[in-house]
Amino acid sequence: MNEMNRQPRKRFLVLDTATAAQAVAIMEDEQVLAAHSSNADRNHSVGLMDSITTLMTQTGTERHQLDGIAVGIGPGSYTGIRIAVTTAKTLAWTLQIPVAGFSSLAALAWSGYHARAEREETDTTQSADHEAQSFSFAETASGLDWIIPLIDARRAQVYTGLFQISAEQQLPQQLQDDRIILMDEWMQRMGEYYQSLPETERPQRILIVGETAAHTERAEQLRTIVGERLQIRASSLEAQRAGQIGAARLLAGQNDPVHTLLPNYTQLSEAEANLLRHS
């Protein structure tokens, strides 16, 4: 038995409330022990602690058994982000365990990527030939996909970023930072970035996922450049995918000081902007 196998497995609590989906997961290292996602319509303060308690009971996890907490820090709903971040910081401080923030867009990108794969598998027949052709990021021809997650920020704006996944990666890699931007401008930038790459470095698929409903027409602008490589699918942030993203940060030792961990709003709230204007 090697040294890694002798090391005790670590148990983590992972939270995200940056979107309409309330995500809670209990992880043991990279393994999802239990996960619960619910559409709380951004009213996360009502049921978050109940969900945590339910999953901890379901997995037989006592508070003193937690080795760390990971939390989605946004971007997204101002109030929503604060609920998860405040809860995670309070629990981490009380229990004196590490806390790590992660991008909610990374969790949404990973969720949308897997939701697409699962839909394609459902549509594939059970024949051996078709099963061999079913979607898997480890079996793609070039081994490279782009994932562009969207969270609606109103006024034709989105919270977004750019991620890629390849056969060598177990989790998505972030290529461009989280931001808030006009969707038209973002599609223009993505098209220019795509065209700047040699053909051998271009992704074989570009997946736009998340809160796409209000932005589908604008997203389609990218098709004039990338053609059928573009796929647009509405999807929600899933607890198990957030769990995998959060656990990876804790296992890598990418912890944050509990007192300085802050939400990533990417812009000032309207109240904060008004305060600055009048100060």
ZARO-662726 format. One record per residue (C-alpha): x, y, z; residue number from 1. Coordinates in pm, 1 decimal. Layout:
// residues N
+----------+----------+----------+-----+
:        x :        y :        z :   i :
+----------+----------+----------+-----+
:        X :        Y :        Z : NUM :
...
+----------+----------+----------+-----+
END
This chain:
// residues 279
+----------+----------+----------+-----+
:        x :        y :        z :   i :
+----------+----------+----------+-----+
:      0.0 :      0.0 :      0.0 :   1 :
:    150.3 :    333.7 :   -100.4 :   2 :
:    162.0 :    650.3 :    107.4 :   3 :
:   -133.9 :    811.0 :    -70.9 :   4 :
:   -353.1 :    509.7 :      2.0 :   5 :
:   -262.2 :    527.6 :    370.9 :   6 :
:   -370.1 :    890.5 :    398.3 :   7 :
:   -718.9 :    938.0 :    547.8 :   8 :
:   -984.3 :   1054.6 :    305.0 :   9 :
:  -1109.8 :   1408.2 :    356.3 :  10 :
:  -1470.4 :   1514.4 :    377.5 :  11 :
:  -1583.4 :   1851.6 :    242.7 :  12 :
:  -1897.7 :   2064.2 :    232.5 :  13 :
:  -1949.5 :   2256.9 :    -93.3 :  14 :
:  -2203.3 :   2538.9 :   -141.3 :  15 :
:  -2314.5 :   2765.6 :   -424.5 :  16 :
:  -2605.2 :   3011.1 :   -434.9 :  17 :
:  -2486.1 :   3252.2 :   -704.6 :  18 :
:  -2763.4 :   3156.9 :   -949.5 :  19 :
:  -3126.8 :   3052.6 :   -924.6 :  20 :
:  -2999.8 :   2703.4 :   -837.4 :  21 :
:  -2915.7 :   2626.6 :   -475.8 :  22 :
:  -2633.6 :   2371.0 :   -476.0 :  23 :
:  -2507.8 :   2173.9 :   -175.7 :  24 :
:  -2273.8 :   1874.1 :   -188.5 :  25 :
:  -2088.8 :   1652.6 :     56.3 :  26 :
:  -1761.6 :   1526.2 :    -91.5 :  27 :
:  -1511.1 :   1264.4 :     16.6 :  28 :
:  -1198.5 :   1367.2 :   -168.7 :  29 :
:  -1314.4 :   1379.5 :   -534.3 :  30 :
:  -1612.5 :   1149.7 :   -472.8 :  31 :
:  -1963.5 :   1288.8 :   -443.9 :  32 :
:  -2127.1 :   1133.1 :   -138.0 :  33 :
:  -2449.3 :   1332.2 :   -170.1 :  34 :
:  -2561.7 :   1635.9 :   -365.4 :  35 :
:  -2878.2 :   1839.4 :   -381.4 :  36 :
:  -2975.1 :   2104.7 :   -634.3 :  37 :
:  -3296.8 :   2301.2 :   -615.6 :  38 :
:  -3436.4 :   2601.8 :   -794.8 :  39 :
:  -3484.9 :   2842.8 :   -507.0 :  40 :
:  -3555.2 :   3137.3 :   -740.1 :  41 :
:  -3265.7 :   3312.6 :   -563.9 :  42 :
:  -3443.9 :   3293.4 :   -228.2 :  43 :
:  -3161.5 :   3086.2 :    -86.3 :  44 :
:  -3176.2 :   3213.9 :    269.2 :  45 :
:  -3490.0 :   3006.2 :    329.7 :  46 :
:  -3359.4 :   2655.4 :    266.9 :  47 :
:  -2979.4 :   2654.5 :    259.5 :  48 :
:  -2916.8 :   2543.0 :    618.1 :  49 :
:  -3191.7 :   2281.1 :    593.5 :  50 :
:  -3024.7 :   2137.6 :    282.5 :  51 :
:  -2687.2 :   2128.8 :    456.4 :  52 :
:  -2833.5 :   1953.9 :    759.8 :  53 :
:  -3020.8 :   1701.2 :    544.7 :  54 :
:  -2714.4 :   1603.1 :    341.5 :  55 :
:  -2490.6 :   1577.8 :    646.0 :  56 :
:  -2743.5 :   1350.0 :    813.0 :  57 :
:  -2784.7 :   1147.2 :    494.1 :  58 :
:  -2408.2 :   1089.2 :    469.4 :  59 :
:  -2356.0 :   1037.7 :    843.2 :  60 :
:  -2131.4 :   1342.9 :    857.5 :  61 :
:  -2085.3 :   1527.4 :   1185.7 :  62 :
:  -1958.9 :   1883.5 :   1186.1 :  63 :
:  -1630.6 :   1781.9 :   1346.9 :  64 :
:  -1571.2 :   1541.8 :   1056.5 :  65 :
:  -1559.9 :   1819.4 :    798.5 :  66 :
:  -1207.1 :   1891.8 :    673.7 :  67 :
:  -1295.4 :   2197.7 :    469.4 :  68 :
:  -1565.9 :   2405.5 :    302.6 :  69 :
:  -1568.8 :   2529.9 :    -56.7 :  70 :
:  -1803.5 :   2800.8 :   -176.6 :  71 :
:  -1898.6 :   2956.0 :   -507.0 :  72 :
:  -1804.8 :   3324.7 :   -487.6 :  73 :
:  -1987.0 :   3431.9 :   -801.1 :  74 :
:  -2031.2 :   3620.8 :  -1014.7 :  75 :
:  -2408.2 :   3621.6 :  -1012.7 :  76 :
:  -2688.3 :   3741.9 :   -788.0 :  77 :
:  -2550.2 :   3985.7 :   -529.0 :  78 :
:  -2776.6 :   3862.3 :   -251.3 :  79 :
:  -2738.8 :   3499.7 :   -352.4 :  80 :
:  -2360.1 :   3505.5 :   -348.2 :  81 :
:  -2350.2 :   3667.8 :     -5.1 :  82 :
:  -2571.8 :   3397.7 :    146.8 :  83 :
:  -2339.4 :   3109.7 :     53.1 :  84 :
:  -2018.8 :   3301.5 :    123.6 :  85 :
:  -2138.4 :   3421.5 :    464.4 :  86 :
:  -2258.0 :   3072.3 :    556.5 :  87 :
:  -1929.3 :   2912.4 :    447.8 :  88 :
:  -1715.0 :   3167.2 :    632.2 :  89 :
:  -1919.8 :   3137.1 :    949.5 :  90 :
:  -1899.2 :   2757.9 :    951.9 :  91 :
:  -1528.7 :   2757.0 :    864.3 :  92 :
:  -1448.8 :   3003.9 :   1142.8 :  93 :
:  -1662.2 :   2821.0 :   1397.4 :  94 :
:  -1517.1 :   2480.1 :   1311.7 :  95 :
:  -1165.3 :   2615.1 :   1249.2 :  96 :
:  -1133.1 :   2442.6 :    911.7 :  97 :
:  -1010.0 :   2568.8 :    573.0 :  98 :
:  -1238.7 :   2753.4 :    334.0 :  99 :
:  -1183.9 :   2793.7 :    -40.0 : 100 :
:  -1369.5 :   3007.6 :   -289.7 : 101 :
:  -1427.1 :   2894.4 :   -648.2 : 102 :
:  -1579.0 :   3047.9 :   -958.7 : 103 :
:  -1952.8 :   2985.1 :   -985.9 : 104 :
:  -1907.6 :   3017.9 :  -1362.1 : 105 :
:  -1663.2 :   2726.3 :  -1354.6 : 106 :
:  -1927.7 :   2515.7 :  -1180.2 : 107 :
:  -2191.3 :   2627.0 :  -1431.7 : 108 :
:  -1959.4 :   2550.2 :  -1723.9 : 109 :
:  -1887.9 :   2201.2 :  -1588.2 : 110 :
:  -2259.0 :   2143.9 :  -1524.1 : 111 :
:  -2356.8 :   2249.6 :  -1875.1 : 112 :
:  -2084.6 :   2036.4 :  -2028.2 : 113 :
:  -2203.6 :   1722.0 :  -1852.0 : 114 :
:  -2571.5 :   1799.2 :  -1911.2 : 115 :
:  -2498.3 :   1810.8 :  -2283.4 : 116 :
:  -2310.0 :   1482.0 :  -2271.4 : 117 :
:  -2593.4 :   1313.1 :  -2083.1 : 118 :
:  -2850.5 :   1436.6 :  -2335.7 : 119 :
:  -2644.0 :   1303.2 :  -2624.3 : 120 :
:  -2606.6 :    967.2 :  -2453.1 : 121 :
:  -2984.7 :    952.0 :  -2407.9 : 122 :
:  -3035.6 :   1021.7 :  -2778.1 : 123 :
:  -2782.1 :    759.4 :  -2883.2 : 124 :
:  -2909.5 :    410.4 :  -2962.3 : 125 :
:  -2786.8 :    112.3 :  -2766.8 : 126 :
:  -2599.0 :    -38.5 :  -3060.8 : 127 :
:  -2228.1 :    -97.9 :  -3014.7 : 128 :
:  -2145.7 :    120.0 :  -3314.8 : 129 :
:  -2339.0 :    414.0 :  -3178.0 : 130 :
:  -2209.1 :    364.1 :  -2827.6 : 131 :
:  -1857.1 :    392.6 :  -2961.8 : 132 :
:  -1951.0 :    725.8 :  -3116.9 : 133 :
:  -2134.3 :    866.8 :  -2811.7 : 134 :
:  -2005.0 :   1193.0 :  -2669.9 : 135 :
:  -1716.9 :   1182.6 :  -2427.8 : 136 :
:  -1459.6 :   1454.4 :  -2374.4 : 137 :
:  -1193.7 :   1181.1 :  -2352.9 : 138 :
:  -1286.1 :   1044.5 :  -2698.2 : 139 :
:  -1317.4 :   1357.2 :  -2911.0 : 140 :
:  -1106.0 :   1385.9 :  -3223.7 : 141 :
:   -906.2 :   1690.9 :  -3115.3 : 142 :
:   -968.8 :   1646.7 :  -2745.1 : 143 :
:  -1054.0 :   2013.8 :  -2704.2 : 144 :
:  -1382.1 :   2195.3 :  -2640.2 : 145 :
:  -1455.8 :   2549.3 :  -2531.9 : 146 :
:  -1726.8 :   2612.4 :  -2274.9 : 147 :
:  -1882.3 :   2958.4 :  -2241.6 : 148 :
:  -2114.6 :   2976.7 :  -1938.0 : 149 :
:  -2374.9 :   3253.7 :  -1917.8 : 150 :
:  -2552.9 :   3405.4 :  -1619.2 : 151 :
:  -2804.0 :   3671.3 :  -1720.4 : 152 :
:  -2701.8 :   4014.7 :  -1588.6 : 153 :
:  -2992.4 :   4204.0 :  -1751.4 : 154 :
:  -2975.8 :   4490.8 :  -1999.3 : 155 :
:  -2825.3 :   4259.5 :  -2263.3 : 156 :
:  -2533.4 :   4183.9 :  -2030.8 : 157 :
:  -2401.2 :   3849.0 :  -1906.4 : 158 :
:  -2166.9 :   3723.5 :  -1639.8 : 159 :
:  -1937.1 :   3495.8 :  -1832.7 : 160 :
:  -1590.3 :   3356.7 :  -1888.9 : 161 :
:  -1414.6 :   3108.3 :  -2114.5 : 162 :
:  -1316.4 :   2754.3 :  -2017.9 : 163 :
:  -1171.9 :   2462.0 :  -2209.3 : 164 :
:  -1167.8 :   2088.1 :  -2153.1 : 165 :
:   -946.3 :   1829.6 :  -2318.4 : 166 :
:   -870.9 :   1460.9 :  -2289.0 : 167 :
:   -583.3 :   1536.3 :  -2053.5 : 168 :
:   -794.8 :   1736.6 :  -1809.3 : 169 :
:  -1029.6 :   1607.6 :  -1542.3 : 170 :
:  -1181.5 :   1952.7 :  -1480.0 : 171 :
:  -1222.3 :   2257.9 :  -1703.4 : 172 :
:   -936.7 :   2504.6 :  -1733.1 : 173 :
:  -1015.4 :   2875.9 :  -1732.1 : 174 :
:   -883.8 :   3061.6 :  -2036.5 : 175 :
:  -1037.3 :   3403.8 :  -1976.3 : 176 :
:  -1137.9 :   3559.5 :  -1645.1 : 177 :
:  -1491.8 :   3596.1 :  -1512.6 : 178 :
:  -1650.3 :   3925.1 :  -1616.2 : 179 :
:  -1969.6 :   4114.2 :  -1685.7 : 180 :
:  -2001.7 :   4225.4 :  -2047.6 : 181 :
:  -2254.4 :   4301.5 :  -2318.5 : 182 :
:  -2337.4 :   3976.5 :  -2493.8 : 183 :
:  -2285.3 :   4129.2 :  -2839.4 : 184 :
:  -1936.1 :   4242.9 :  -2742.7 : 185 :
:  -1852.5 :   3907.0 :  -2587.0 : 186 :
:  -1950.3 :   3717.0 :  -2901.2 : 187 :
:  -1739.9 :   3953.7 :  -3107.9 : 188 :
:  -1440.5 :   3892.4 :  -2881.0 : 189 :
:  -1490.0 :   3516.9 :  -2890.6 : 190 :
:  -1504.4 :   3524.5 :  -3269.9 : 191 :
:  -1186.2 :   3730.0 :  -3290.5 : 192 :
:  -1007.4 :   3500.5 :  -3045.8 : 193 :
:  -1115.2 :   3193.7 :  -3241.3 : 194 :
:   -994.8 :   3342.6 :  -3569.6 : 195 :
:   -659.6 :   3437.7 :  -3418.1 : 196 :
:   -578.1 :   3070.9 :  -3353.3 : 197 :
:   -430.8 :   2832.6 :  -3609.5 : 198 :
:   -675.6 :   2564.1 :  -3719.9 : 199 :
:   -491.9 :   2297.0 :  -3521.1 : 200 :
:   -549.2 :   2490.7 :  -3197.9 : 201 :
:   -915.1 :   2574.1 :  -3252.4 : 202 :
:  -1176.4 :   2387.8 :  -3047.9 : 203 :
:  -1385.0 :   2128.0 :  -3223.5 : 204 :
:  -1689.6 :   2242.7 :  -3027.5 : 205 :
:  -1791.0 :   2569.7 :  -2865.4 : 206 :
:  -2059.0 :   2510.9 :  -2602.8 : 207 :
:  -2260.1 :   2807.4 :  -2477.1 : 208 :
:  -2440.3 :   2692.1 :  -2163.3 : 209 :
:  -2630.0 :   2825.8 :  -1864.1 : 210 :
:  -2889.5 :   3103.8 :  -1872.1 : 211 :
:  -2910.1 :   3121.1 :  -2249.5 : 212 :
:  -3280.3 :   3198.0 :  -2301.7 : 213 :
:  -3247.1 :   3576.0 :  -2325.6 : 214 :
:  -2926.0 :   3560.4 :  -2526.7 : 215 :
:  -2974.1 :   3291.4 :  -2791.0 : 216 :
:  -3012.4 :   3535.2 :  -3079.6 : 217 :
:  -2694.2 :   3716.7 :  -2982.3 : 218 :
:  -2510.0 :   3389.3 :  -2928.9 : 219 :
:  -2601.7 :   3282.6 :  -3281.7 : 220 :
:  -2383.8 :   3566.1 :  -3415.0 : 221 :
:  -2084.8 :   3345.1 :  -3341.3 : 222 :
:  -2211.9 :   3080.5 :  -3584.4 : 223 :
:  -2119.6 :   3297.7 :  -3882.7 : 224 :
:  -1756.2 :   3246.4 :  -3780.0 : 225 :
:  -1743.5 :   2897.5 :  -3625.5 : 226 :
:  -2027.7 :   2729.1 :  -3813.2 : 227 :
:  -2165.4 :   2403.7 :  -3677.3 : 228 :
:  -1903.5 :   2392.7 :  -3402.8 : 229 :
:  -2136.3 :   2617.1 :  -3203.1 : 230 :
:  -2388.8 :   2452.1 :  -2970.8 : 231 :
:  -2620.3 :   2644.2 :  -2738.7 : 232 :
:  -2789.2 :   2466.0 :  -2448.5 : 233 :
:  -2977.2 :   2603.1 :  -2147.4 : 234 :
:  -2858.1 :   2438.9 :  -1826.0 : 235 :
:  -2847.6 :   2488.9 :  -1450.2 : 236 :
:  -2565.2 :   2480.4 :  -1199.8 : 237 :
:  -2561.0 :   2127.5 :  -1055.0 : 238 :
:  -2452.2 :   2049.3 :   -700.2 : 239 :
:  -2237.5 :   1749.9 :   -790.5 : 240 :
:  -2037.8 :   1953.9 :  -1044.1 : 241 :
:  -1992.3 :   2238.7 :   -797.5 : 242 :
:  -1880.2 :   1973.5 :   -549.3 : 243 :
:  -1611.8 :   1848.9 :   -786.7 : 244 :
:  -1484.6 :   2201.6 :   -858.7 : 245 :
:  -1479.2 :   2297.1 :   -489.8 : 246 :
:  -1321.5 :   1973.7 :   -367.1 : 247 :
:  -1041.7 :   2007.9 :   -621.9 : 248 :
:   -944.9 :   2346.3 :   -477.9 : 249 :
:   -941.2 :   2216.9 :   -121.1 : 250 :
:   -741.9 :   1907.1 :   -214.9 : 251 :
:   -489.6 :   2129.1 :   -394.1 : 252 :
:   -450.6 :   2341.6 :    -80.4 : 253 :
:   -593.5 :   2649.6 :   -254.2 : 254 :
:   -751.6 :   2786.0 :     61.9 : 255 :
:   -850.1 :   3145.7 :    134.3 : 256 :
:   -811.1 :   3342.1 :    458.3 : 257 :
:  -1155.0 :   3321.6 :    613.8 : 258 :
:  -1171.1 :   3693.0 :    698.4 : 259 :
:  -1069.9 :   3814.1 :    351.1 : 260 :
:  -1271.3 :   3574.3 :    135.7 : 261 :
:  -1511.3 :   3798.8 :    -55.6 : 262 :
:  -1779.1 :   3753.7 :   -321.7 : 263 :
:  -1671.0 :   3823.1 :   -679.8 : 264 :
:  -1936.5 :   4064.7 :   -796.1 : 265 :
:  -1733.0 :   4178.7 :  -1101.9 : 266 :
:  -1902.0 :   4517.7 :  -1061.9 : 267 :
:  -2044.2 :   4738.9 :   -791.6 : 268 :
:  -2400.4 :   4681.1 :   -683.2 : 269 :
:  -2644.1 :   4960.6 :   -764.6 : 270 :
:  -2653.8 :   5064.1 :   -397.4 : 271 :
:  -2273.5 :   5078.9 :   -380.5 : 272 :
:  -2252.2 :   5276.0 :   -704.1 : 273 :
:  -2509.2 :   5527.9 :   -577.5 : 274 :
:  -2318.0 :   5565.7 :   -250.7 : 275 :
:  -1996.4 :   5642.5 :   -436.8 : 276 :
:  -2170.2 :   5894.5 :   -663.1 : 277 :
:  -2302.1 :   6084.2 :   -363.9 : 278 :
:  -1989.7 :   6064.5 :   -147.0 : 279 :
+----------+----------+----------+-----+
END
